[in-house]
Amino acid sequence: MDSHQGGSSRPGRSGSVVASGVNRIRRFSRSLQQRSQQGKHQIRSDSVGSLDRIFDTQRSDEPPVPIARAPTLTSDEKSFIETTHGISEIRDGFFDAAFLPPEDVDHQALRKHAEETLPLAFRKKDPLSLTQFFPRQCHEAWSVICRVVTTRAGIKLLKSFLGFFIAYILCLIPAVRGRFGRYAYIMAISAIINHPGRTLGAQVDGTVLTILGTTTGLGWGAFGLWVSTTTATARVGFGGILALFLFIHVFIIACLRSYYIRIYQLVMCAGIAISYACLAEISGTEVSWIKLLAYGIPWLVGQAISLVICIVVAPDAGSRPLAVGIHQILGIMLDGIPPFQDSVRTRRRLAQAFVSMSQVYRDLVIDFSITTLSPEDALIIRNSVQSVIRALLSLKSETRLFQSPTGDVSDRDNSSHEEFPEFIIEIDKISGIEGQDEDQEIVEFVTTSLATPTENLLQSMRFALKSCDAALMDMCGHRRHLGPSYTISSDVHGALVNLREKMAEFDARQGQVLTSDRLSHAYARLPDVLKILAFCRPIHQAASSIECLVIRINELQQRRPKFPCFHLPSYPLRKAIHRTNAQVRHDRGGVTAGSYFRSLNDIARLIKKIKSRDFHPIPQKEAPADEHYDISLDTMTADDLSNSSGSREARFRQRTWSFLHRLQGFETRFGLKTALVTSLLALPAYLAKSHFWWDRYEGWWGVVMGWLIMGPRTGGNVQDLFTRVFCAVLGSLWAGLAHAAGNGNPYVTAVFAAIYMLPMMYRYTQSTHPRSGMVGCISFTVISLAEISVSDVSLLDVSPSEVIDERMPSVANIIAIRGAIMIFGVVASIIVNWILWPFVARHDLRKGLASMIFNCSIVYRCIISQYVYYEKGDAPTEQDIEASESLEGLLREGFVRLRQLLGLTRHEIRLRAAFDPLPYSALISACEQFFDHLVTVRQSSLFYHPHSIGDDSEATMDLLSYRRDEIATVMTNLYILAGALRADRPVPKYLPNTAVARKRLLDRMLELEMEHTASDEDGSKEKKREILLEQTYSYSFNDSLTGCVEQVKQLEKYTKIIVGEQG
């Protein structure tokens, strides 16, 4: 026992804890023994005396010493036994964990709190509710009409529709059909796939990719056709050869489709082309090479039509999407300046704006553009805007600053904004100082002194952001259409002067308050004063960020070019291959799931670089240095963002392992199930009995529909199943109505096409359900133009005898059979996606939450080691701060994606019970608040660094064990919770108590701070100002660390609700 106490890192504290615990248990044991000896008969005497034998220091050969009657247990000793069960864990050199009985959980209160954290999407009606289906559809239809008529969505719809309609009209002309052959309608399909409702850069990029994809598919198919007819043996098994070529090609392009998002258009067109080449008009005797041209030439014509429409009709080379994105983001930033009504929703909108700003910049530089803002200028704007958003997110939503001494909201002439209730704490409700008039006067003095300059500063911040918005819209040339109104001045220089004046006024008034004799040292016992000062300091920092933004825009305004300039794509290729432009992101569908996995992969890659570093404790100055000892601290520095060096052999082995390991990922699984679906759907093409009707009714379109519908990140979505099948049925029936109305008259067919395709093209190009819109467009186009081809006998695969015998397929047969083929392809792909390696949003949500909790633990460790507990001379550099901000930006995006993924769970079927989103939403909110507290700790640590943290003084050694306990307890809880969520296993009932460890550290730090303040008395105003500022940042610093502890408790509660509790 002596050696155990001697090895502890804090001998005084550990020894007292052990001694007191041993004495309490010994007295308790002896009292039990004494009571048992006074009884008439003794029960299990050996067991009763077992505790005495454990703590007895006598030798066995010595005579027994009489034991006196045990004294009565004190209240503290009884409390120790009741609350901790007499257990206090002492671990040499590690951490001391305190285990308290779990608190009683009020599940009703937890659910009520969780309801307040639900995303905005859950405020809408259930999408699977049949009672709300028709009212919702009517409302959405009316909103679509208003949007098309009053906004630029109508111009975009017109461009998309014109590209298709021109190609469709050409297919209705008999001379064109005779020239291009049976598959002339491919030009209309081509105009649908790469519709002209895009920016000019995206249209050119799509044209190149779709042509390359079509060439690749036709080339591979031609090679397969040649191999299947080279020898007599090959001609006998030509079907198997073509099936093998189809399987290999679909498997490869499906893997590429799920991994490299940028080549989505290429692989989609390659899949359509390979299906046509290997399944349409195939024969084991000879190859009809002309069919390759019959497909390729119409495809080129369709791409040419779309490109011309995009250039001629309201061309946009990237300037408008940039202006729209910046205008919307600046509007959200204006709403983020206090006061605001809904703090939770405002913070989430700011986080979404932070992510959207990166997306706006990426969309500009990923393709070529013709704008007045160069990609370099857009990068400057992005960094400046994100810096302002980062500062706005650090603002508090509650303060008593704008409360008058009488308790009413101050009605200032220069304030045009209503003060909302949650922005105010009543001044007469001051905790701990009720009835103390002197302290209340001090709080009122600080409030009245800082209220006016702070409010004026907020007004100048709003004015500066509005001026920046007006200036940027003028530079982009879209202010007349987007806003703001011309009553708002675009004089950025004037806004900068006004902002600096208000900042100087605020600094002067705050300096007067800090050096006032009325404060003296009273602030030490007045937390309300510190709260007010802690609220004002982030406002000043946000104003500084806005000042930098205004300066940047002023520079851009001065060097603005007279005419738009051409800019080549400048996004790095290694990143661009995983990204794509906005329209392709929309058309491919699955934006939420794809963005979620992309974001989490980026976070995991960066976290892996940090956590994989070897940890070596920081050596003390007294310890001998080893020249051969390589110290690699486990902290987050700027070097963590760069690749670590290694030998060429090690890098080759690592890359080989990574590639082989990647083959086990979802890309390979998606490739296999996609190849399986297409191969099974293509089986009738290789059977002699079904070969005739397969060619006549073009059964290969069922394979194409299966290929188009298969998605790497889609699962059991009942809504998608019904909407896609409904659109396929609707397209087939409308094609039949068009033919029946005019008996095949092309003019009537064109009118029906215009009526049907306008809303369907909108659904495909602009709604949230693009794939169902694509199904409806393709089904109508293929079936309606096939009906027109019925009259062209020369274009059909029928003999003259069949025409004479009237065995030519009827229109009703074409509608029914071709429609059934497409519906079967849609249903087959969706069902296989459900059954075989499905994407289940609720499962990935749970795993994603586990990853984010684990990532927060790594960030907690890095911030504490890099920004808080560092040695002298190792303060974080500017590069380290930028690296931290980069990681924080990725984590903010991760929380946004988690909430989007939570919204997908509403569309999934669940047989066991309805999915409860409340604990997941609350868990996301608690994890995000934990992360926000960490960001505040990092920002406060740049201004506050207590004397006892950064040196090897006696105080530092005294605090070492307390800090160790707090950090280790928090990280242990986070690791356990993350592992339980990841494995879907119950959480242990007893976890190390983080609140106890935090309280011990705060109590000891308070003692040291009091000693430091008492030993460092200085009556100068400048010294008093520094002390009060240090107390302000210390309050924010310690309050945020305490907030981390509180959120860990919330994480534990909601994690136990999700996965259960054991023990």
N, C-alpha and C positions, 0 to 999 in steps of 0.2 A: 504494500500500500504506500510505503514511503517512496519507493522508486517510482511508482505511478504518479504521485503528486509532483515529484521532482521533475518529471519529463513534460509536464504541462507547460503550455506557452504562457499561461497567466497563473503563476503559482498561488498568489494570494487569493484570488477569486476561486480557483478550482479547489484549493485546499479547504477553504471555508465551506464551499458547497458540499464537498464529500464528507467533511467532518460532521457538519450539521445533519446531513441526510443519514449517515451511519448512526449517530447518536439517537436521532428520532426513532429509527427502526429498532435500535437495540432496546431503548426504553419501552417501546411498544411491545416488543417480544417478551421482555421480562415481566411487564405488567400482565400479559396473558398467562405466563408461567405461574406468577404469584397467585392469580385468581384460580388457576387450575389446582394448585396445591392446597388451597383453602377448601376445596370441595371434598365431598365424601369419597368420590372415586374419580380417578384420573383417566382421561380418554386420550389414547395415542400419545403417550408421554414422549416417545422418541421424536415425533413430528413437532411437538410443541417446543422442544428444546433445540430444534435444528438451527434456528437463527442464532441462538447463543453460541452454538458450536462454530458457526461461520465466523462470527466476530470475536470469539474468545481468543485471547492471546496467551493463555496459560498452557503449560506443557501438560501432557497427559499423566505424567508421574507425580505431579504436584497435588497436594491435598486440595479438595474443593474449597473455594472461598465462599462464605455465606453471601447471598445476594440480598441487598436491602430492598425494601418495598419501593416499587417504581413510583416516581412522582407523577402527579396528574399532568396530562398533555396540555400544553398551552394552545391558545386559539390559532397561533401561527403554525404550530406543528400539526394541528388537526386540519387546517386549510391545506398544508403541504400534502398530507396524505390523501385528502379528498379530491384535490384538483389534479395532482400529478400521479396519484396512486403510489407515492413513495419512490418514483423512478426519476432519476436524473442521470443522463448518459454523458459520461466524460470520455472523450477520445483524444489521445495524445496527438497534438500537432494538427488535428483535423478540425472538426467543429462540434460544438456542444448543442445537441438538439433537445428542445423542450417539447414534450407531447402533452397536450391538454385534452380533456374530454371534448368530444365534438359538440358544437352548439346545436341547439334545436333549430331546425330549418322551417321557416314559414313558407310553405310552397305556394300559398295563395299570393303572398307578397312578392315572391320571386317571379311568378307568372305575370303579375301586374307590371313589374319592372321590365320584364322581357317584352311585353307588348309595346312598350314605349320605344324599344330599340328596333322594331321591325322595319325593313326597308319600305320605301314608298310604294313598291309594286304590290305589297301585301294589303294595301288599303283599297285596292280594286277588288271587284267581285271575283269569285272563284272561276277560273277559265273553263273548268269542267262542269260547271253548273248549267243544266239545261234550261232552268227557269230564267236565267239571265242571258241566254245565248242570243235570242232574237232582239231584245232591246239593245244589247251591246252592239250587235251587227248594224242595226239601224243608226245608232249614234255614231259609230265609226264611219259608216257610209256618208253621213252628212258632213262629218269633219273632213273626210277626204275630198269631198266636192268643194268645200270652202277653201281647203288648202290648195287644190289645183287651180282654182279660179283666182285666188288672191295672192299667191306666192309664186316663187320661181319654180316650185314643183311642177307647175303646169308646163313651163318651157322644157324642163327636163323630160317630162312625159311625152311632149310633142316630138322631141328629138328621137326618143326611143321608139315611138310608134311610127314615125316617118321612115326610119331605117327598115323596119319590118314591112310596112305597108307597100313601099316601093318595090321591094323584092317580091312580095306577094302578088302585086299587080302584074309584074313581069311573068310570074308563073301562070297567071290566068290567060296570057296571050298564047294562042295556039302556035304561032311561029316560033316563039321562044321555047315552048315545050318541045317542039319538033327539033329545035337546034340543040338543046341541052340533053334531051332524052328523058328517060323515065324518072330520073332522080333530079329533075330541075328544081324541085322544092327544097333541095339542100341549101340553095342560096337564101331562102327565108329562114331556115334553121340557123344558118351562119349569122344572119343579121340579128337573131334573137340572142344567141349565145354571147356575142360581143356587140351588144347594142350601143348606139352612139350617145347615150345619156351619160357621158363621162367628160372629164377634162381631156384636153387635147393630148397631153402627155400619156395619160392612162389609156386613151384610145389607140395611140400608136404602139404602145407597149403591148396591149391586148392583141392588136392585129398581128404583130410579129410573133407573139407566143402561140396564137391559135393556128397560124399558118405552119409554124414549126411543128406543133403537135399533130396537125393533120398529116403533114409529110412523114413524120415518124411513124404514125399508125399505119398509113398506107404502105410505107416502105417495108415495115416488118411484116405486114400482111402479104405483100407481094412476094417476099422471100419465102414465107410459109407456103403460099400457093405454088411457087416454083418447086420447092422441095417435095410437096405432095404429089407432083406429077413427073418427077425426074425418071423414075424407074417403074417397072410393072408392079413390083412389090409395094412401092410407095403408093401407087394408084389404087391398089386394093385397100390399103388402110389409110386413105387420104383423110378420112374424118378424124382419126386419132391424131394424125400429124397436125392438122389444123387446130384441133382442140388443145394440143400441147403448146403450140405457138400462142394461142389465145390466152391460155392459163399463165404462161411465163410473162407475157407482155403485161397483162392486167395486174399480175402480182407485183411486178417491178414498179409500174406507174402508180399503183395504189399506195405502195410504201413511200414513194416520192411525194405523192399527193398529201399524205398525212404528216410528213416531216418538213418539206420545203414548200411553204405556203405560197411563195412568190410564183412558182410555176404551176399554179392551180389551173389556169386557162390552158396551158400547154398539155397537161396530162388529161384534162377533161376531153379536149378535142382529139387527143391521141386515142383515148378509150372509144370514142364514137367511131373514129376511122378504122380501128382494128376490128371492131365488131362488124362494120360493113364489109371490110376486105375478107374476113375469114368466114362470114356467115351468109352474105348475100350472093345468090346465083353461083354457088360453088358446084363443082363437078369433078369427078375423079378421072375423067378422060382428057379434058382440056381446060385451059384457063382463059377466061374472057378478060384480057388485059384492058380492053376498052372501058371496062366498068370503073377502073381506077381514075381515068380522066373524067368519066361521067359524074364522079363524086368530087374530085379535086377542083375542076373548073368552076362549077356553081359555088363552091365554098369560097373561092377567090373573089368571085363577083359579089357575093354577099358581104365580104369584108371590105371591098372597095366602096360599096354603097354606104355602109356604116361610117367609114372614114370620111367620105365626102360630106355626109350629113353633119358629122361632128365639126368639120371645119367651116361649113357654110352657115349653118343655123345656130345663131347665138353662141359663137365659139367662146370657150373658157379655157385658158391655159394655166390655171392654178391660182389665179389671183382671188377669185371669189371665195373658194373654200377657205383660203387663208384668212380673208377678211371676216367671213362668218364666224370662224373659230375664235379669232382674237376678240371680236365684238362680244360674243357670248361669254367668254372667259372673263373679260373685264367687267361685264355686268354682274357676274357672280362675285367677283372681288369687291365691287361696290357694296353688294349685300353683306359681305363678310366684315365690313367695318362696323364696330358697335355704335349704337345698340341694334340688336336684331331680335326678332320675335321667337323663332324656333332655332335654338342654338344647335341642337343635334342635327337637324336637316341642313343648316347652314354649313356646319363643319363637313358634313358628307359631300355637299355640293362643292366646297372648296377642294376637298380631296379628289373628287372627280375632275374638277377643272385642272388640278395639278397633272393628272394623268392625260387629260385631253390636250393640254398644251404640247406635250411631247408628241402626241399623235398628229396634231396639226402640223408641226414642224416636219415630222417624218413623211407625211403625205406630200409635202411640198418638194422635198429633196429626193424622194425615191424615184420620181420621173422627171423628165425635162419640163421646164416651166418658162413662161414669159410674163414676168412681173416687174414691178418697180422695186420691190424688196428682194434683194439677193438672198441666197441661202445663208450666207454669212450674217446678214442683217437679221434674218429670221432666227438664227441661232442665238444672237445677242438678245433678241426680244424674248425668246423662250427662257433663257437663263434668268433674265431680269424678272419676268413675270412669275416664274416658279420661286424665286427668292422672296417676292412679295407675298405669294400665297403661303410660303413656309412661315413668314413672319405673322401673317394674319391667323394662321392656325394656332399660334402660341398665345393669342389674346384670350383673356378670360371673359366670360359672358356675364359675370356678376360683379357688381361693385356698389358701394354706397356713395360713390364720388359725386353723382348728380342728384343727391338727396339734400334737400334744404334742411336747415336746423329744426324747422317745425315738423319735419316728417313728411312733407309734401314734395312732390316733384317740382323742381325749379322750372319756372316758365321764363326762359331766356328768349330775348328778341332775336338773337342770332341763331337759334336752333329751330330748324324746320322739321325735325324728326320727332315723332312721338316716343317717349321713353316707356319701354315695355316693362311689365312687372318683374320678369325674371332677371332684368338687368339691374335691379335695385335691391339692396338690402336695407331695411329700415334702420335709421341711425340710432333710434332709442333702444334697439335690441342688441346691445353690445355685451358679448359674453364675458363674464367674469368681472365687470366693472360697474354693475348696476348700483346706483346710489352714490357714485363717486363723481361729484360735479367737476372736479379738477381734471380728471382723466377724460370726461366727456367733452370738456371745453377743448382739450388738446386735439381730440379726434375731429371736432367741429372746425377747429383752426386749420388743420391739414385739408379737410374736405373743401372748405370755402376758398382756400388759397389755390388749390389745384384744379377745381372744377372748371372755371372759365378757360384757363389756358389749354386744358386737356380737350375740352369741347371744341374750342377754336382749332386746335390741331387736327381733330377728327374731321372737321368741316373742310379744312385745307387739303387733307388727304383725299376726301371725296372729290373735291374740285380738281385736284391734280390727276386723278384717275379718269375723270370725265374728259379733261383736256387731252390726255394721252389717247383715249378712245377716239375722240374727234380727229386728232392729228393722224393716227394710223388709218382711219377710214378715208381721210382725204388722200393719203399717200397711196392707198390701194385703189382709189377711185370708185368706191361703192358706198359713200356716205349718203347719197341721195336715196338709195334703196334700203340700206340697213340702218342708218342712223349713226350717231345721235342727231338730234335736231340742231339746226343752225343757230339756235339761241345759245348753245354751248360753244364757247370760244376754243379754237384750236391753238391758241397762243401758249405753247408749252413753256416758253421762257418766262412768261408772266406767272404761270402756275408754279414754276420752280422758285421764283422770287418770293411769292406769297407763302409757299410751304416753308422755305428757310426762315422767313420772318416769324412764323408761328412756332417753329422749332426753337428758335432763339428765345422767344417769349416764354415758352414752356421751360427751357433750361434755366432761364433766369429766375422764374418763379419757384421752380423746384430747388434751386440753390438757396434761395431765401428761406424756404421751409426747412431745408436740411441744416442750415446754420443758425436757425432761430433759437433764442434762449428759452423759448417756451417749451421746446421739446426736451432739452437737457438729456437725461438718460431715461426718461419715462417711456420711450419707445420699447424698452426691453420688456415691460410688463403690459404693453398695449399691442396685441396682435392685429387689432383693426387698423392701426396706423401702418403697419407693415403690409397688410393686405392692400391698402390703397396705393402705397408706393410700389408694391409688386404688380399692381394693375397698370400703373402709369409707365413703368419702364418698358414693357413690351410694346406699348403704343409708340413710344419714341423710337424703338428699334424698327417697328413697322414703317414709321414715317421715314426713317433713313433708307429702308429698302425702296420705298416709293420714290424717294429723292434720286436714288441711283437709276430707277426705271425712267424717270423724267429726263435725266441727263442723257441717257442712251437714246431716247426717242428724239430729243432735241438735236443730237448729233446726226441721227438718221435724217431728220427733217432738213437739215442744212445741206447735206450732200445728196439729196433726193434727185434722181435722174429725171430729165424731162419726158422721156419716153420709156415704156417697158423694155426690158432687156431679156435676151435669151439666156437661159441657164441650163447647163447639162445636169444630169443626175449626179449627186454628190454623196449619197448615202453609202457607207462602206458595204462592199459586196458580201462580206461574211455575215453582216447583219441583215442586209436587204433580202437575202435568200430566204429568210424566215419571216419577212414582212411583205405586205402588199398594199396597194392603194385602197382608198375608202370604198369605191364602188365594187371592187372584187371581193373585199371583205363582206360586203352586204350580200352580193349575189351568191356567194358560196354557202351562206348560212352558217349556223353554229358559231357566230361571232363570240358569244359569251364563253362557251366552253373552250374554244380555241385560244382566246385571250387569257383565260384563267391558267391554262397549262403553260402557255408561253411565259407569263409573268412569274409563275412559281418556279419554272425551270431557270429563269434568269436569277431569281433570288437564291435558289439552291446552289447554283454554280458559284456565286459570290460567297455564300455562307461556307461552302466547302473549302474555299481557299483560306478562310479565316480559321475554321475549327480544325483543319488538318495540320496546322502548324504545331510543332512540338513545343510543349510548355516547360520552361525552366524558371524556378522562382527567382525573383530579383535578389541578388546577393547583397548582404549588408556591407556597409563601408568598412566595418572592422574585420570582415571575413577576408582571408587571403585570396587574391585573384589568381585564377588559372589561365595562363596565356593560351593553352590549347583547348579551352572550354568555350564552345560556341554557344553563346546565349541567344536564343530566339524567343522573344516574348510573345505570348499568345494574346496579342492585342490587334486592334484594327488600325492599320496605318495605310498610307497611300500606296505602299509597295504591295499590299494585299490585292490591289486591283490589277496588277500586272502578273503575267505568267511567271511561275518560278522556273529557274533554269535547271537543267539536268543534262546528263549525258545523252548522246544520240541514241544509244542502245536502249536506255531507260525510256526515252520518249517514244521510240518505236514500239516497245513492248506495251507501254501504256496505251498507245493509240490502237494497237491490235486488240488488246483486251477490251477497250472501250467499244470498238466496232463489234466484236463478237457478243459483248454484253448487250449492246443496243439491239441486236437481232432478237433478243428476248422481249423487247418492248412492245408497246401497243401498235407501232407501225407495222411490224411483221404480222401481228395478229390481224390487223385490219387488212393487210394485203392478202392474207390467206383466205379470210372469209369473203372478201370481195371477189377474188379469183374463183372461189367455190360457187358463189351465187351466179356469176356470169357463165361459168362452165355448165352448171346444171340447167340454167335457162336456155343455153345454146344446144342442148342435146338433140332436140328434134331436127336440127339442121343437118346432122350427120346420119340420121336414120332414113333408109330408103322409103319407108311407108309415109313418112311425114314430110319428105323433101318437097313434094309438089305444092301442098298448101302453104308451106313455109315461105317459098319464093313468091307465090301468088299474093299472099297477104303481108309480105315483108315482116316476118316474125322476128327478124333481128332487132326491131325497135323495142321489143320486150327486154332484150339484153341491154340495150342502150338505156332504157328507163331504170333498170336495176343498177346500172353503173352510175347514172347521174344522181340517184337518190341515196346510194350508200354514202354514209358520212362517218369519219373517224371518231367524232365526238357527239354522237347522237344515240339515244337509248329508247326506252319504252315510253314513247310519247303518244298517248291516245289521240290527242288533238291533231298531231301531224298525220297520223294514219288516216283519220277521217277526212281532213282537209285535202290531202293529196289525192286520195281516192275520189273524193267528190269533184275535184278539179279535173281529173282525168275523165270521169263520167260526163261532166258538164261539157268539156271540150268535144267529146265524141257526139253527144246529143246535139250540141249547137251546130256541129258540122253537118249532121243529118238534116236538121231544120233548114239550114242554108240551101242544101241541095233540093229539099222538098218544096221550099217556097218558090223557087224559080226554075225547077226541073233542070238544074245544072247550068242556069244562066250565069255567066261570069260576073255580070254587073250586080245581080242580086247577091251572089256569093261575096263580092267585095264589100257590099253594104253590111251584110251580116258579120263579116270579118272585122270591120271598123267598130261595130257596136260591141262585139265581144272582146276584141283585143285591147281596146283602150283601158278598161278596168283591169284586165288580166296583166297587161304590161305594167300598169302601176303596181299591182301586187308583186310582180317579179322584181321590179327595179327599185321600188321605194318603200314597200311595206316591211313589216317584221316577219313575214312568211314568204321569202323569195322562192323557195323550192316548190311549194305548191303552185305559185304563179308560173314557174317554169314548166311544170307538168301540164298545166292548163294550156299554155301557149303552144307547146310542142304537140300535144294530142290534137288540138284543133287544126294546126297547120298541116300535119301529116295526113290526117284523115280527110280533111276538106279538099286538099289538092289531089289526094288519091281518088276521090270521087270524080273529079274533073278528068282524071286520066282514064277513067273507065270508057269514056267515049273515044279515046285515042287508042284504037286497037293495035296500032303499030308499036305502041309503047308498052303493051302488056305482054306477059309471057304466056300467050295463048296462040293456038294454031287456027288457021282459017276454018277448019272443020268444026272447032268448038264454037266459033262465032255463028256458023250456019246452024248448028244444033242448039243454039241459044243456051250453051253451057257457060257462058261468060259470067263472072261473079256479079251479083246484083249489088245495088247501092246499100241495101239493108244488110247484106252479108258483110260488106266492107266495113260498115259502121260497127256492127256487132263484134266481128272477129278481131278487127284491128283495135277497137276499144278494149276488148277483153285481154288482148295480148299486152297492151300497155298497163292496164290495171293489174294484171298478174305480175308484171315486172316490179311495179311499185310495191305491192303487198309482199312479195317474196323478199325484197331487199329490207323492208322495215322489220319483218318477222325475224329474219336472220340476224339483224342488228340487235333485236331484243334477246334472242336466245344465245347466240354465240359471242362470247366476250363483250357483253353490252357495256355501254357507258351509263352508269347510274349516278345521277347528280348527288343524291344524298350520301352515297358512299364516298365519293370523291370530296364532298364537302367536309365530312368527318376527317378524312385523311389530310385535307388541306388545312383544316383547323389545327390538327396535330403538328403539321409542319410549321405553321405560323407561330404557334406557342414555342416550339423548339427554336425557331429563328429569333424570337424575342429574347429567349434565354441567352443565346449567343451574343446578341446586341447588348443585352444587359451586362454581360461579362466584359465585353469589349469597351463599353463606355465607362464602366467603373474603373477598369485598369488603365485606359488610355487618357481619360479626361479627369478622373477624380483622384485616384491613388497612384500618382506617379512621382518619381524622384525629381529633385531639382535638376534643371537642365534638360529634362525630357518632356517639356510641355508640348502639347499638340501643335503642329505646324498648320499653315494654310492648306497644304496638300492633304494633311490628315483630316481637316475639317471638310474639305471638298469630297474626300472619299466617304466620310460619314454621311454627308448630305446625299450623295449618290445612292448609298445603301438605303437610307431612310426613304428616298423617293421610290425605290423599288418596293419597299415594304408597304408604303401607302397605296401603291397600285395593287399590291396583293390583297389588302383589305377591301378595296373596291371590287376586285374580281370575286372575292368570296361572297359578297352580298349579291352580286349578279348571279353567281352559281346557286345561291339560296333561292333566288327567284325561279330557277328552272325546276326546283322540286315540286312546284305547284302543278306542273304538267305531267308528272309521272304517276302511273298507277301503282298501287300498293295493296296487295291482297290481305296482308296481316292486319293492318290498321292504318288509319289516316296518319300521314307524316306530320309530326308536331314541329313547326319551325321555331317556336319560341325559345327553347334552350339554346339552339344553334345561333339564333340572332343575338341573344344576350351574351353568349360566349364570344362571338365576333366583336361585340361592342366592348366587353371587358378586356379582351386582348388588345384592341385598338387603343383603349384608354391607358393600358399599361405601357404601350409603345409611346403614346403622347407624353406620359410622365417621363419616360426615358429621354425623349427629345428635349423636354424642359430641363432635365438634369444636365444634359450635355451643354445646352445653351447657357444655363446659369453657372456651370463650372468654368466657363470662359471668363467670368467676371468675379467669381467668388472661389477662393481657395484658402481655407483656414490655415492658420499657422501650424497646426498639429498634423497636417496631412502630408506635406511634401518633404519632410525631413526625417532624419533618424533620431529625433529627440526622444526624451523619456516619455513624453505624451504620446508620441506615435507608437512606441512599443506598448504603452498601456492600452491604446485603442486597437491594437492589432487583432487580438482575439475576439473583441466585440464585432469588428468589421468582418472578420472571417465567419463568425456565426451568422450574421445577417445575410451576407452574399451567398454563402453555402446553403442556407435554409431556403432562400428564394429560388436558387437554381435547382435545388433538389426537388422542390415542389413542381417547378415547371417541367423538369425532366420526367417526373412520375406522371404528371397529367398528360403530357404529350405522348408518352409511351402507351398510356391506357387508351387514349383516343385512337392512336394508330392501330393498336392490336384489337380494339373493341373489347377490352377487358375491364372488369370493375376496378375502381380506385380503392386503395387501402383505406380503412376507416380512420386510422391515425396517421397523420402527416406531421412533420416538424412544423411547429407553430412559428410563422414569420413575424407575427405581431410582437411576441415576447422578445425575439432577437432584436427587432427594431427598437423596442422600448429600452432595452438594456443599453444599446448603443447611444440612443438620444440622451438618456440620463447621464451617461458618462461624458458625452460630448458637452452637455450643458455645464457640468461641473468644471471641465477644463476651460470652456469659454469664459465662465465667470472668473476663474483664476487669471486667465489671460487679460481680461478687461480690467480687473482690479490692479494688476501689476503694470498696466500700460496706460495710466491716466495721463491725459493731455488736454488742456483747456482750450487749445486753438480751434478756431472755427473750421479750418480745413481738415484737421484731424477728426473733429466731430462729424463733419460731412462724410469722410471716408468710412467712419465707423457705422454711421447710419446706412450708407449704401451697402456696406458689407452685411449688415443685418438684413437688409431687404433681399439681397441675392441669397443670403443664407436661408431666409424664410422660404423662398421659391425652391431652393435646392432641397431642403429637408422636407418640405411639404410634398414635393414630387416623389421623393424616395418613399415617404410614408404612403403616398397614393399608389405606388407600385405594390406595396405590401397589401393594401386594401383590395386592389384588383386581383392579386393572387388568390385571396380568399374568395372573391367572386368566381374566378376561374375554377376553383375547387368545387364550389357549390353546383355550378351548372354542368361541369364535367361529370359529377356524380349523378346528376339527373339523366344525362345522356347514356352513360355506360354502366351506371349502377355503382354500388358500394359493397365492399367485402370486409369481413372482420368483425 
